[in-house]
Amino acid sequence: MGNTWGRKVPLKEVLRKNKREITKAVRELDRERANLEKQEQKLIADIKKYAKEGQMGPVKIMAKDLVRTRTYITKFIELRSHLNAVSLKLQTVKSQEAMASAMKSVTNAMVKMNKTVNVPAIQKIMTNFQMENERAQMTQEAKRPRGSAPPFEATSLAFRLFKNRRNRSFFDF
């Protein structure tokens, strides 16, 4: 995707240019279709006029021209719908490109984050903290009188959950 000087044109600009050309072509088709419909009305009026006068030769020629005009009108309508479909495809490409660029930036951010975070060190700290926490719980249980219920500690629950994930990366959720 380059121009005559070798400069790379961004996809966004190419899509915008193509969309403009498509809408311009659709407007031209609509204008031509409107002109053909006016011509069709004139032909119908002329056919009626010559039919009243009894001139069947020109009526046959005008009837063929009327059929031709109607087929052109239907072809223009079909062409317009095809151009609208192409425009929709361009819009889809544009949204896919936006999604791809967003995914690229998210991937770059994740790579940077993985480089800055030392996962094994964090896991080692968590393991040490868990062991110290378990020691503290054992000393509390030893000091607690018999028959009383142990207190609920959310931190030990969180570390039990973390313990199950110990072998995963820091960003695996």
ROMIKOL-363412 format. One record per atom (N, C-alpha, C, CB): x, y, z; atom name; residue number from 0. Coordinates in pm, whole numbers, plus 32768, in hexadecimal, padded with zeros to 4 digits. Glycine has a CB too. Layout:
# residues N
<<X,Y,Z>,CA,NUM>
...
# end
This chain:
# residues 173
<<8053,7F8B,8000>,N,0>
<<8000,8000,8000>,CA,0>
<<8058,807C,8000>,C,0>
<<7FA2,7FFF,8077>,CB,0>
<<808A,80A2,7F90>,N,1>
<<80DB,8119,7F89>,CA,1>
<<80AC,8171,7F18>,C,1>
<<816E,80F6,7F78>,CB,1>
<<80DB,81EA,7F1A>,N,2>
<<80B8,8242,7EAD>,CA,2>
<<812E,824C,7E4E>,C,2>
<<808F,82CE,7EE1>,CB,2>
<<812F,82B0,7DF6>,N,3>
<<8196,82B8,7D90>,CA,3>
<<821F,82D7,7DC9>,C,3>
<<8172,831F,7D2A>,CB,3>
<<8227,8317,7E3D>,N,4>
<<82A8,833A,7E78>,CA,4>
<<82D9,82D1,7EDA>,C,4>
<<829E,83BE,7EBD>,CB,4>
<<8295,8262,7EE6>,N,5>
<<82C0,81F7,7F3C>,CA,5>
<<829A,8208,7FCE>,C,5>
<<8352,81E8,7F32>,CB,5>
<<824E,8271,7FED>,N,6>
<<8222,8286,8077>,CA,6>
<<81B2,8224,8095>,C,6>
<<81F2,8319,808E>,CB,6>
<<81B7,81E9,8109>,N,7>
<<8151,8187,812E>,CA,7>
<<80D5,81D0,8160>,C,7>
<<8186,8125,819B>,CB,7>
<<8063,81B4,8120>,N,8>
<<7FE5,81F5,8144>,CA,8>
<<7FA2,81A1,81B1>,C,8>
<<7F87,8205,80C8>,CB,8>
<<7F77,81E0,821F>,N,9>
<<7F36,8192,828A>,CA,9>
<<7EB2,8155,825A>,C,9>
<<7F1C,81EA,8304>,CB,9>
<<7E92,80E3,8296>,N,10>
<<7E18,809B,8271>,CA,10>
<<7D9C,80F0,8288>,C,10>
<<7E0D,8019,82BE>,CB,10>
<<7D9D,813E,82F3>,N,11>
<<7D2B,8193,8314>,CA,11>
<<7D0E,81F6,82A2>,C,11>
<<7D44,81DE,8398>,CB,11>
<<7D78,8230,826C>,N,12>
<<7D68,8290,81FF>,CA,12>
<<7D36,824D,8180>,C,12>
<<7DEC,82D7,81E3>,CB,12>
<<7D69,81D6,8163>,N,13>
<<7D3D,818C,80EC>,CA,13>
<<7CAA,8168,80F8>,C,13>
<<7D92,810C,80D9>,CB,13>
<<7C80,813B,816F>,N,14>
<<7BF4,8118,8184>,CA,14>
<<7B9A,8192,8175>,C,14>
<<7BE1,80D8,820E>,CB,14>
<<7BC6,8204,81AB>,N,15>
<<7B75,827E,81A0>,CA,15>
<<7B67,82A9,810E>,C,15>
<<7BB5,82F0,81F3>,CB,15>
<<7BD5,829E,80C3>,N,16>
<<7BD1,82C4,8035>,CA,16>
<<7B72,8268,7FE7>,C,16>
<<7C5F,82BE,7FF8>,CB,16>
<<7B7D,81E5,8000>,N,17>
<<7B26,8186,7FBA>,CA,17>
<<7A94,819A,7FDF>,C,17>
<<7B50,80F6,7FD9>,CB,17>
<<7A79,81B8,805D>,N,18>
<<79EE,81D0,8086>,CA,18>
<<79B5,824B,803F>,C,18>
<<79E5,81E2,8120>,CB,18>
<<7A08,82B4,8035>,N,19>
<<79DC,832D,7FED>,CA,19>
<<79BC,830D,7F5C>,C,19>
<<7A47,839A,7FF4>,CB,19>
<<7A12,82BE,7F1C>,N,20>
<<79FA,829B,7E8F>,CA,20>
<<797A,8248,7E7F>,C,20>
<<7A72,824D,7E57>,CB,20>
<<7963,81EF,7EDD>,N,21>
<<78EA,819D,7ED6>,CA,21>
<<786E,81F3,7EE7>,C,21>
<<78ED,812D,7F40>,CB,21>
<<786E,824E,7F49>,N,22>
<<77F8,82A2,7F5D>,CA,22>
<<77E3,82FE,7EE4>,C,22>
<<7806,82F6,7FDD>,CB,22>
<<7850,832B,7EA7>,N,23>
<<7843,837E,7E2E>,CA,23>
<<7804,832C,7DBD>,C,23>
<<78CE,83B4,7E02>,CB,23>
<<7831,82B0,7DAD>,N,24>
<<77F9,825A,7D44>,CA,24>
<<7765,823C,7D5F>,C,24>
<<7848,81D6,7D3B>,CB,24>
<<7741,8229,7DDD>,N,25>
<<76B5,820F,7DFF>,CA,25>
<<765F,8289,7DDD>,C,25>
<<76A6,81EC,7E96>,CB,25>
<<7692,8300,7DFC>,N,26>
<<7646,837A,7DD9>,CA,26>
<<7634,8387,7D42>,C,26>
<<768E,83F8,7E0F>,CB,26>
<<769E,8369,7CF6>,N,27>
<<7693,836F,7C64>,CA,27>
<<762D,8309,7C30>,C,27>
<<771D,8357,7C23>,CB,27>
<<762F,8292,7C6A>,N,28>
<<75CE,822C,7C41>,CA,28>
<<753F,8259,7C60>,C,28>
<<75EB,81A7,7C87>,CB,28>
<<752D,8296,7CD3>,N,29>
<<74A7,82C7,7CF6>,CA,29>
<<7479,8334,7C95>,C,29>
<<74A6,82FD,7D87>,CB,29>
<<74D6,838C,7C70>,N,30>
<<74B3,83F4,7C0E>,CA,30>
<<748B,83B7,7B89>,C,30>
<<7528,8454,7BFA>,CB,30>
<<74D9,8358,7B5A>,N,31>
<<74BA,8316,7ADA>,CA,31>
<<7436,82CA,7AE2>,C,31>
<<752B,82B5,7AB3>,CB,31>
<<741F,8289,7B53>,N,32>
<<73A0,8241,7B63>,CA,32>
<<732A,82A0,7B61>,C,32>
<<73A1,81F0,7BE6>,CB,32>
<<733A,8314,7BA2>,N,33>
<<72CE,8377,7BA2>,CA,33>
<<72B5,83A9,7B13>,C,33>
<<72F1,83EE,7BFF>,CB,33>
<<7320,83C0,7AC9>,N,34>
<<730F,83EB,7A3D>,CA,34>
<<72CA,837F,79EA>,C,34>
<<7397,840D,79FE>,CB,34>
<<72EF,8302,7A01>,N,35>
<<72AD,8295,79B7>,CA,35>
<<721A,828A,79DC>,C,35>
<<72F4,8210,79D2>,CB,35>
<<71FB,82A0,7A5B>,N,36>
<<716D,829B,7A83>,CA,36>
<<711E,830C,7A44>,C,36>
<<7161,82A2,7B1C>,CB,36>
<<715A,8382,7A39>,N,37>
<<7117,83F1,79F2>,CA,37>
<<7102,83CD,795F>,C,37>
<<716A,8474,79FD>,CB,37>
<<716B,8391,7923>,N,38>
<<7160,8368,7897>,CA,38>
<<70F4,82FD,7888>,C,38>
<<71E7,8334,7863>,CB,38>
<<70E9,82A5,78E9>,N,39>
<<7081,823D,78E7>,CA,39>
<<6FF6,827C,78E9>,C,39>
<<7092,81DC,795E>,CB,39>
<<6FE3,82E0,793E>,N,40>
<<6F61,8324,7943>,CA,40>
<<6F41,8369,78BF>,C,40>
<<6F5F,838B,79B6>,CB,40>
<<6FA7,83A7,7881>,N,41>
<<6F91,83E9,7800>,CA,41>
<<6F6D,8382,7795>,C,41>
<<700E,8437,77D5>,CB,41>
<<6FB4,830E,7798>,N,42>
<<6F96,82A6,7737>,CA,42>
<<6F08,8271,7747>,C,42>
<<6FFA,8234,7745>,CB,42>
<<6EDD,825F,77C2>,N,43>
<<6E55,822F,77DB>,CA,43>
<<6DEF,8292,77A4>,C,43>
<<6E3C,8218,7872>,CB,43>
<<6E09,8312,77BC>,N,44>
<<6DAD,8379,778A>,CA,44>
<<6DAB,837B,76F1>,C,44>
<<6DD5,8405,77BF>,CB,44>
<<6E23,836F,76B2>,N,45>
<<6E2A,836E,7620>,CA,45>
<<6DE6,82F2,75E6>,C,45>
<<6EBB,8375,75F0>,CB,45>
<<6DF9,8280,7628>,N,46>
<<6DBA,8204,75F8>,CA,46>
<<6D23,8213,75FC>,C,46>
<<6DE5,818B,764D>,CB,46>
<<6CEF,824C,7666>,N,47>
<<6C5E,8261,7670>,CA,47>
<<6C2D,82C0,7603>,C,47>
<<6C39,8298,76FB>,CB,47>
<<6C7B,8329,75EC>,N,48>
<<6C56,838E,7587>,CA,48>
<<6C51,8350,74FB>,C,48>
<<6CB9,8404,758A>,CB,48>
<<6CBD,8304,74D7>,N,49>
<<6CC0,82C7,7452>,CA,49>
<<6C5B,8256,7445>,C,49>
<<6D4B,8294,7433>,CB,49>
<<6C3E,8212,74B2>,N,50>
<<6BDB,81A7,74AD>,CA,50>
<<6B51,81E0,7493>,C,50>
<<6BDD,8155,7530>,CB,50>
<<6B31,8255,74CC>,N,51>
<<6AB0,8295,74B2>,CA,51>
<<6AA4,82C1,7421>,C,51>
<<6A9D,830E,750F>,CB,51>
<<6B1A,82E9,73E9>,N,52>
<<6B19,8315,735D>,CA,52>
<<6B18,829E,72FD>,C,52>
<<6B92,836D,7342>,CB,52>
<<6B38,8226,7332>,N,53>
<<6B33,81AE,72DF>,CA,53>
<<6BB6,8191,7298>,C,53>
<<6AC6,81BC,7279>,CB,53>
<<6C21,81D0,72BC>,N,54>
<<6CA3,81B8,727C>,CA,54>
<<6CEB,8149,72C8>,C,54>
<<6CFA,823B,7279>,CB,54>
<<6CDE,80D0,7296>,N,55>
<<6D12,805C,72DE>,CA,55>
<<6DA7,8045,72C6>,C,55>
<<6CC4,7FE0,72B6>,CB,55>
<<6DDF,8073,725C>,N,56>
<<6E70,8063,7240>,CA,56>
<<6EC3,80A8,72AC>,C,56>
<<6E93,809C,71B5>,CB,56>
<<6EAE,812A,72C0>,N,57>
<<6EFB,816E,732A>,CA,57>
<<6EDC,8138,73B6>,C,57>
<<6EDF,8204,7327>,CB,57>
<<6E60,8107,73CC>,N,58>
<<6E3B,80D0,744F>,CA,58>
<<6E8F,8054,746C>,C,58>
<<6DA4,80AD,7453>,CB,58>
<<6EA4,7FFD,7408>,N,59>
<<6EF4,7F84,741D>,CA,59>
<<6F86,7FA8,743F>,C,59>
<<6EF0,7F29,73A0>,CB,59>
<<6FBC,8009,73F5>,N,60>
<<7046,8032,740E>,CA,60>
<<7053,806E,749A>,C,60>
<<7076,8098,73A2>,CB,60>
<<6FF4,80C3,74C0>,N,61>
<<6FF8,8101,7544>,CA,61>
<<6FE2,809A,75B4>,C,61>
<<6F8D,816F,754E>,CB,61>
<<6F91,8033,7598>,N,62>
<<6F7B,7FCB,75FC>,CA,62>
<<6FFD,7F7D,7614>,C,62>
<<6F0A,7F6B,75CE>,CB,62>
<<7047,7F5F,75A9>,N,63>
<<70C8,7F1D,75BA>,CA,63>
<<7129,7F75,760A>,C,63>
<<7104,7EFB,7531>,CB,63>
<<7126,7FF7,75EA>,N,64>
<<717B,8055,7633>,CA,64>
<<7151,805D,76C6>,C,64>
<<7175,80E2,75F2>,CB,64>
<<70CE,8054,76E0>,N,65>
<<709C,8056,7769>,CA,65>
<<70CD,7FDB,77B6>,C,65>
<<7002,805D,776B>,CB,65>
<<70C9,7F66,7776>,N,66>
<<70F9,7EEC,77B6>,CA,66>
<<718E,7EF7,77D3>,C,66>
<<70DC,7E71,775E>,CB,66>
<<71DA,7F2D,7772>,N,67>
<<7269,7F40,7784>,CA,67>
<<7285,7F9F,77F9>,C,67>
<<72A9,7F76,7703>,CB,67>
<<7239,800A,7800>,N,68>
<<724B,806C,786C>,CA,68>
<<722E,802D,78F4>,C,68>
<<71EF,80E6,7856>,CB,68>
<<71C5,7FDE,78FB>,N,69>
<<71A4,7F9C,797A>,CA,69>
<<7210,7F38,79A3>,C,69>
<<711D,7F54,796F>,CB,69>
<<724A,7EF0,7944>,N,70>
<<72B7,7E95,7968>,CA,70>
<<7331,7EE2,7999>,C,70>
<<72DD,7E3C,78F0>,CB,70>
<<734C,7F55,795B>,N,71>
<<73BC,7FA7,798B>,CA,71>
<<73A2,7FD9,7A19>,C,71>
<<73D2,801E,792D>,CB,71>
<<7327,7FFF,7A34>,N,72>
<<7305,802E,7ABB>,CA,72>
<<731D,7FC0,7B22>,C,72>
<<7272,805E,7AC2>,CB,72>
<<72F0,7F46,7B01>,N,73>
<<7306,7ED7,7B60>,CA,73>
<<739B,7EB8,7B6F>,C,73>
<<72BA,7E59,7B31>,CB,73>
<<73E8,7EC3,7B01>,N,74>
<<7478,7EAD,7B0A>,CA,74>
<<74BB,7F17,7B62>,C,74>
<<74B8,7EAD,7A7E>,CB,74>
<<748D,7F93,7B56>,N,75>
<<74C5,7FFD,7BAA>,CA,75>
<<74A5,7FE4,7C3D>,C,75>
<<748E,8086,7B7F>,CB,75>
<<742D,7FB3,7C57>,N,76>
<<7408,7F95,7CE2>,CA,76>
<<7460,7F24,7D19>,C,76>
<<7371,7F6D,7CEC>,CB,76>
<<7476,7EBD,7CC7>,N,77>
<<74CD,7E4E,7CF1>,CA,77>
<<755C,7E7F,7D08>,C,77>
<<74CC,7DDE,7C88>,CB,77>
<<758D,7ED3,7CAE>,N,78>
<<7614,7F08,7CBA>,CA,78>
<<7623,7F5C,7D39>,C,78>
<<7639,7F5B,7C3F>,CB,78>
<<75BB,7FA7,7D58>,N,79>
<<75BE,7FF8,7DD2>,CA,79>
<<75C6,7F9F,7E4D>,C,79>
<<7541,8053,7DD9>,CB,79>
<<757A,7F33,7E4C>,N,80>
<<757F,7ED7,7EBF>,CA,80>
<<7607,7E93,7EC9>,C,80>
<<7510,7E6D,7EB3>,CB,80>
<<7645,7E74,7E58>,N,81>
<<76CB,7E39,7E5A>,CA,81>
<<7731,7E9D,7E92>,C,81>
<<76F5,7E0B,7DCC>,CB,81>
<<7726,7F1A,7E6A>,N,82>
<<7781,7F80,7E9E>,CA,82>
<<776D,7F94,7F34>,C,82>
<<776B,8005,7E54>,CB,82>
<<76F1,7F8E,7F61>,N,83>
<<76D8,7F97,7FF2>,CA,83>
<<7715,7F20,803B>,C,83>
<<7641,7FA0,800E>,CB,83>
<<7711,7EAA,7FFE>,N,84>
<<774F,7E35,803B>,CA,84>
<<77E6,7E46,8045>,C,84>
<<772D,7DB6,7FEB>,CB,84>
<<7823,7E7F,7FDB>,N,85>
<<78B3,7E99,7FDE>,CA,85>
<<78D4,7EFF,804B>,C,85>
<<78E4,7ECC,7F55>,CB,85>
<<787F,7F62,8059>,N,86>
<<7894,7FC7,80C1>,CA,86>
<<788D,7F87,814C>,C,86>
<<782B,8038,80B6>,CB,86>
<<7830,7F2B,815D>,N,87>
<<7825,7EE4,81DC>,CA,87>
<<78A2,7E8F,81F6>,C,87>
<<77A8,7E8B,81DD>,CB,87>
<<78D7,7E4E,818E>,N,88>
<<7952,7E00,819D>,CA,88>
<<79C6,7E5C,81C6>,C,88>
<<7975,7DB7,8118>,CB,88>
<<79CC,7ED3,818A>,N,89>
<<7A35,7F32,81B0>,CA,89>
<<7A29,7F5B,8242>,C,89>
<<7A30,7FAF,8156>,CB,89>
<<79AF,7F70,826F>,N,90>
<<7998,7F92,82FB>,CA,90>
<<79C5,7F20,8356>,C,90>
<<7904,7FB3,8314>,CB,90>
<<79AB,7EA4,832B>,N,91>
<<79D5,7E2F,8378>,CA,91>
<<7A6D,7E29,8381>,C,91>
<<799D,7DAF,833A>,CB,91>
<<7AAF,7E42,8311>,N,92>
<<7B42,7E42,830F>,CA,92>
<<7B78,7EAE,836C>,C,92>
<<7B77,7E58,827F>,CB,92>
<<7B37,7F22,836A>,N,93>
<<7B63,7F90,83C0>,CA,93>
<<7B56,7F6A,8454>,C,93>
<<7B12,800F,83A3>,CB,93>
<<7AE7,7F2D,847A>,N,94>
<<7AD5,7F05,8506>,CA,94>
<<7B35,7E95,852C>,C,94>
<<7A44,7ED9,851F>,CB,94>
<<7B51,7E39,84D1>,N,95>
<<7BB1,7DCE,84EE>,CA,95>
<<7C3E,7E07,84FF>,C,95>
<<7BB0,7D65,847E>,CB,95>
<<7C5F,7E6A,84B0>,N,96>
<<7CE3,7EAA,84BC>,CA,96>
<<7CEE,7EF2,8542>,C,96>
<<7CFB,7F0C,8448>,CB,96>
<<7C83,7F33,856C>,N,97>
<<7C84,7F77,85ED>,CA,97>
<<7C94,7F12,865E>,C,97>
<<7C02,7FCA,8601>,CB,97>
<<7C50,7EA2,8652>,N,98>
<<7C5B,7E39,86B9>,CA,98>
<<7CE8,7E00,86BB>,C,98>
<<7BF4,7DC8,869F>,CB,98>
<<7D24,7DEB,8647>,N,99>
<<7DAC,7DB6,8640>,CA,99>
<<7E0F,7E16,867E>,C,99>
<<7DD3,7D97,85B0>,CB,99>
<<7E00,7E97,8664>,N,100>
<<7E5D,7EF8,869F>,CA,100>
<<7E4A,7EFF,8736>,C,100>
<<7E49,7F83,8661>,CB,100>
<<7DCF,7EF4,8766>,N,101>
<<7DB8,7EF2,87F6>,CA,101>
<<7DF8,7E77,8836>,C,101>
<<7D21,7EF6,8815>,CB,101>
<<7DE9,7E04,87F6>,N,102>
<<7E26,7D8B,882A>,CA,102>
<<7EBF,7D95,882A>,C,102>
<<7DFA,7D12,87D7>,CB,102>
<<7EF5,7DD8,87C5>,N,103>
<<7F86,7DEA,87BE>,CA,103>
<<7FB6,7E40,8832>,C,103>
<<7FAF,7E2A,8738>,CB,103>
<<7F6F,7EAC,884F>,N,104>
<<7F99,7F02,88BE>,CA,104>
<<7F8A,7EBB,8943>,C,104>
<<7F48,7F84,88BE>,CB,104>
<<7F21,7E6B,8953>,N,105>
<<7F10,7E1F,89CF>,CA,105>
<<7F80,7DB8,89DE>,C,105>
<<7E86,7DD8,89D1>,CB,105>
<<7FA5,7D77,8971>,N,106>
<<8011,7D15,8975>,CA,106>
<<8095,7D58,899B>,C,106>
<<801F,7CCF,88ED>,CB,106>
<<80AF,7DCE,8962>,N,107>
<<8129,7E16,8985>,CA,107>
<<8129,7E3B,8A19>,C,107>
<<8137,7E94,892E>,CB,107>
<<80B9,7E66,8A4C>,N,108>
<<80B1,7E89,8ADA>,CA,108>
<<80C9,7E0D,8B31>,C,108>
<<8028,7EC8,8AFB>,CB,108>
<<8091,7D9C,8B0A>,N,109>
<<80A4,7D21,8B57>,CA,109>
<<8137,7CF5,8B54>,C,109>
<<804A,7CB1,8B21>,CB,109>
<<8177,7D03,8AE2>,N,110>
<<8205,7CDE,8AD7>,CA,110>
<<8259,7D37,8B32>,C,110>
<<8237,7CEB,8A44>,CB,110>
<<823D,7DBA,8B31>,N,111>
<<8287,7E15,8B88>,CA,111>
<<8270,7DF3,8C1A>,C,111>
<<825E,7EA5,8B6C>,CB,111>
<<81F4,7DD3,8C3B>,N,112>
<<81D4,7DB1,8CC6>,CA,112>
<<821A,7D31,8CF0>,C,112>
<<813C,7DA4,8CD8>,CB,112>
<<821D,7CCD,8C99>,N,113>
<<8261,7C50,8CB8>,CA,113>
<<82F8,7C65,8CC9>,C,113>
<<8246,7BE9,8C4B>,CB,113>
<<8330,7CC4,8C7F>,N,114>
<<83BF,7CE1,8C8D>,CA,114>
<<83DD,7D27,8D10>,C,114>
<<83F0,7D36,8C18>,CB,114>
<<8382,7D7B,8D3E>,N,115>
<<839D,7DC7,8DB9>,CA,115>
<<837F,7D76,8E37>,C,115>
<<834C,7E46,8DBB>,CB,115>
<<8322,7D18,8E30>,N,116>
<<82FC,7CCA,8EA6>,CA,116>
<<834F,7C4B,8EAB>,C,116>
<<8264,7CA9,8EA5>,CB,116>
<<838F,7C33,8F1E>,N,117>
<<83DE,7BBB,8F31>,CA,117>
<<8384,7B53,8F76>,C,117>
<<8460,7BD8,8F86>,CB,117>
<<8349,7AFD,8F26>,N,118>
<<82E7,7A9D,8F58>,CA,118>
<<8324,7A3A,8FBC>,C,118>
<<82AA,7A51,8EE5>,CB,118>
<<8398,7A00,8FA2>,N,119>
<<83D0,79A2,9005>,CA,119>
<<83EC,79E4,908C>,C,119>
<<8451,7964,8FD0>,CB,119>
<<8419,7A61,908A>,N,120>
<<8434,7AA5,9109>,CA,120>
<<83B3,7ABC,9155>,C,120>
<<847B,7B2B,90F0>,CB,120>
<<834A,7AE3,9110>,N,121>
<<82C9,7AF9,9152>,CA,121>
<<8294,7A75,918A>,C,121>
<<8261,7B36,90EE>,CB,121>
<<82A5,7A08,9141>,N,122>
<<8278,7985,9171>,CA,122>
<<82C8,795B,91EE>,C,122>
<<8286,791A,9102>,CB,122>
<<834A,797A,91ED>,N,123>
<<839D,7958,9261>,CA,123>
<<8371,79A8,92DA>,C,123>
<<8432,7972,9242>,CB,123>
<<8355,7A28,92C6>,N,124>
<<8325,7A7D,9335>,CA,124>
<<82A1,7A48,936A>,C,124>
<<8316,7B10,9307>,CB,124>
<<8247,7A23,9310>,N,125>
<<81C4,79EF,9339>,CA,125>
<<81D3,796C,9386>,C,125>
<<8169,79DB,92BE>,CB,125>
<<822D,7917,9358>,N,126>
<<8243,7898,939D>,CA,126>
<<8279,78B1,942A>,C,126>
<<82A5,783F,934D>,CB,126>
<<82DB,790C,9435>,N,127>
<<8312,792C,94B9>,CA,127>
<<82A6,7967,9514>,C,127>
<<8387,7990,94AB>,CB,127>
<<8255,79BE,94DC>,N,128>
<<81EA,79FB,952B>,CA,128>
<<8187,7991,955A>,C,128>
<<81A1,7A67,94DA>,CB,128>
<<816A,7932,9503>,N,129>
<<810C,78C7,9526>,CA,129>
<<8145,7872,9599>,C,129>
<<80ED,786E,94AB>,CB,129>
<<81C4,7852,958F>,N,130>
<<8200,7801,95FA>,CA,130>
<<8200,784E,967E>,C,130>
<<8290,77D8,95D4>,CB,130>
<<8221,78CE,967B>,N,131>
<<8220,791F,96F5>,CA,131>
<<8193,792A,972D>,C,131>
<<8259,79AB,96D9>,CB,131>
<<8132,7936,96D6>,N,132>
<<80A6,7941,9700>,CA,132>
<<8079,78BE,9742>,C,132>
<<804B,7962,9687>,CB,132>
<<80A1,784D,9707>,N,133>
<<807E,77CC,9743>,CA,133>
<<80C0,77BA,97CB>,C,133>
<<80A7,775A,96E6>,CB,133>
<<813D,77E8,97DB>,N,134>
<<8180,77E1,985D>,CA,134>
<<8135,7835,98C4>,C,134>
<<8212,7811,9852>,CB,134>
<<810C,78AC,9899>,N,135>
<<80C3,7904,98F5>,CA,135>
<<803F,78C4,991E>,C,135>
<<80A9,798E,98B4>,CB,135>
<<7FFC,7882,98C0>,N,136>
<<7F7E,783E,98E2>,CA,136>
<<7F96,77CD,9945>,C,136>
<<7F3A,7808,9863>,CB,136>
<<8002,7783,9932>,N,137>
<<8020,7715,998F>,CA,137>
<<803D,774A,9A1C>,C,137>
<<8098,76C3,995C>,CB,137>
<<8085,77B7,9A23>,N,138>
<<80A0,77EF,9AA8>,CA,138>
<<8021,7825,9AE7>,C,138>
<<810A,7860,9AA0>,CB,138>
<<7FC7,785D,9A94>,N,139>
<<7F47,788D,9ACA>,CA,139>
<<7EF4,7817,9AFB>,C,139>
<<7EF8,78DB,9A5E>,CB,139>
<<7EF4,77A8,9AB0>,N,140>
<<7EA9,7733,9ADA>,CA,140>
<<7EE1,76FA,9B5B>,C,140>
<<7EA9,76C8,9A6C>,CB,140>
<<7F63,76FF,9B68>,N,141>
<<7FA1,76CC,9BE3>,CA,141>
<<7F7E,7724,9C5A>,C,141>
<<803B,76C4,9BD3>,CB,141>
<<7F70,77A5,9C46>,N,142>
<<7F4E,7802,9CB1>,CA,142>
<<7EB8,7805,9CCE>,C,142>
<<7F7D,788E,9C8D>,CB,142>
<<7E65,77DA,9C72>,N,143>
<<7DD5,77E2,9C80>,CA,143>
<<7DA5,7776,9CE2>,C,143>
<<7D8F,77D1,9BF6>,CB,143>
<<7D45,7798,9D35>,N,144>
<<7D11,7734,9D92>,CA,144>
<<7CC3,76C7,9D48>,C,144>
<<7CB7,7776,9DFC>,CB,144>
<<7CC1,7650,9D81>,N,145>
<<7C7B,75DF,9D43>,CA,145>
<<7BE5,75F8,9D41>,C,145>
<<7C99,755C,9D8C>,CB,145>
<<7BA3,75CC,9CCE>,N,146>
<<7B12,75D7,9CC2>,CA,146>
<<7AE3,7657,9C7E>,C,146>
<<7AD5,75CF,9D49>,CB,146>
<<7B39,76BB,9C6D>,N,147>
<<7B0D,7734,9C27>,CA,147>
<<7B25,7722,9B91>,C,147>
<<7B59,77B3,9C5C>,CB,147>
<<7AD2,7764,9B3F>,N,148>
<<7ADA,7756,9AAE>,CA,148>
<<7B4A,77AE,9A78>,C,148>
<<7A53,777D,9A6B>,CB,148>
<<7B90,7780,9A11>,N,149>
<<7BFB,77D2,99D7>,CA,149>
<<7BBF,7848,998A>,C,149>
<<7C56,777D,997A>,CB,149>
<<7C00,78B9,998A>,N,150>
<<7BCC,792D,9940>,CA,150>
<<7BDD,7918,98AA>,C,150>
<<7C15,79AF,996C>,CB,150>
<<7B80,7951,985C>,N,151>
<<7B87,7948,97CB>,CA,151>
<<7BEA,79AE,9798>,C,151>
<<7AFA,795D,978A>,CB,151>
<<7C45,7982,9746>,N,152>
<<7CA6,79DF,9710>,CA,152>
<<7C9F,79D9,9678>,C,152>
<<7D35,79BE,9742>,CB,152>
<<7C83,7A4E,963D>,N,153>
<<7C76,7A56,95AD>,CA,153>
<<7CFE,7A46,9569>,C,153>
<<7C37,7ADA,9585>,CB,153>
<<7D67,7A70,95AF>,N,154>
<<7DEA,7A67,956F>,CA,154>
<<7E13,79D7,9557>,C,154>
<<7E53,7AAD,95C3>,CB,154>
<<7DF5,797E,95B4>,N,155>
<<7E1B,78F3,959F>,CA,155>
<<7DCB,78B6,952B>,C,155>
<<7E07,78A1,961F>,CB,155>
<<7D4C,78DF,951C>,N,156>
<<7CFB,78B0,94AD>,CA,156>
<<7D36,78E0,9429>,C,156>
<<7C69,78DF,94BC>,CB,156>
<<7D5E,795F,9425>,N,157>
<<7D98,7997,93AB>,CA,157>
<<7E19,794E,9387>,C,157>
<<7DB2,7A2D,93BB>,CB,157>
<<7E6A,792E,93EB>,N,158>
<<7EE7,78EA,93CC>,CA,158>
<<7ED1,7859,93A5>,C,158>
<<7F44,78F2,9442>,CB,158>
<<7E6A,781A,93D9>,N,159>
<<7E4B,7792,93AB>,CA,159>
<<7E22,7794,9319>,C,159>
<<7DDC,7754,9400>,CB,159>
<<7DD6,77FC,92F1>,N,160>
<<7DB1,7808,9264>,CA,160>
<<7E2C,7825,920F>,C,160>
<<7D48,7877,9251>,CB,160>
<<7E83,787C,9242>,N,161>
<<7EFC,789D,91F8>,CA,161>
<<7F58,7824,91EB>,C,161>
<<7F45,7910,923B>,CB,161>
<<7F5C,77D1,9251>,N,162>
<<7FB1,775B,9252>,CA,162>
<<7F8E,76FE,91DE>,C,162>
<<7FA4,7710,92D8>,CB,162>
<<7F0E,76F4,91BD>,N,163>
<<7EE2,76A1,914E>,CA,163>
<<7F10,76D9,90C8>,C,163>
<<7E4B,7693,914F>,CB,163>
<<7F2C,775A,90C2>,N,164>
<<7F56,779B,9046>,CA,164>
<<7FEC,77B2,9042>,C,164>
<<7F0D,781F,9035>,CB,164>
<<8036,7779,909B>,N,165>
<<80C3,7799,90AB>,CA,165>
<<8113,7785,902B>,C,165>
<<80FD,7744,9119>,CB,165>
<<80F3,7723,8FDA>,N,166>
<<8142,7705,8F64>,CA,166>
<<8118,7755,8EEA>,C,166>
<<8139,7673,8F45>,CB,166>
<<80B9,77AE,8EF7>,N,167>
<<808B,77FD,8E85>,CA,167>
<<80D2,7883,8E81>,C,167>
<<7FF3,7812,8E8B>,CB,167>
<<80C1,78C7,8E10>,N,168>
<<80F9,794D,8E02>,CA,168>
<<80AA,79AE,8E57>,C,168>
<<80FA,7979,8D70>,CB,168>
<<80E4,7A20,8E72>,N,169>
<<80A3,7A85,8EC5>,CA,169>
<<8023,7AB9,8E84>,C,169>
<<8103,7AFA,8EE0>,CB,169>
<<801F,7ABC,8DFD>,N,170>
<<7FAD,7AF6,8DB9>,CA,170>
<<7F47,7A8F,8D8D>,C,170>
<<7FDB,7B44,8D43>,CB,170>
<<7F58,7A12,8DAD>,N,171>
<<7EF2,79AC,8D8D>,CA,171>
<<7E85,79B3,8DF5>,C,171>
<<7F30,791D,8D88>,CB,171>
<<7E11,79D7,8DC8>,N,172>
<<7DA0,79E4,8E26>,CA,172>
<<7D40,7971,8E18>,C,172>
<<7D55,7A68,8E0F>,CB,172>
# end
